[in-house]
């Protein structure tokens, strides 16, 4: 059995690998083996400070990327929190976009 070990795998190592063996009688190649490197989600962009007059609606937005898709409409994969750590829940004043990446406060 032939084995390839990738120490400290990084995103750049992801892809398909093939093992080839040869001798005086010929060459053989294995089927492709996919290496998928999973990484934590990361924040790509955050809306600039939002200034709003009292009584108006404010919308806060972020852009998040993830190698493993985030679960759509899942509060466990995306949630908004106040700076004190308390979770924002939808109610008459707080609403979320369908992907939960935008929070509107009215």
Secondary structure, 3 states (H helix, E strand, C coil): CCCCCCCCCCHHHCEEECCEEEECCEEEECCCEEECCCCCCEEEEECCCCCCCCCCCEEEEEEEECCCCCCCCCCCCCCCECCCCCECCCCCCEEECCCCCEEEEC
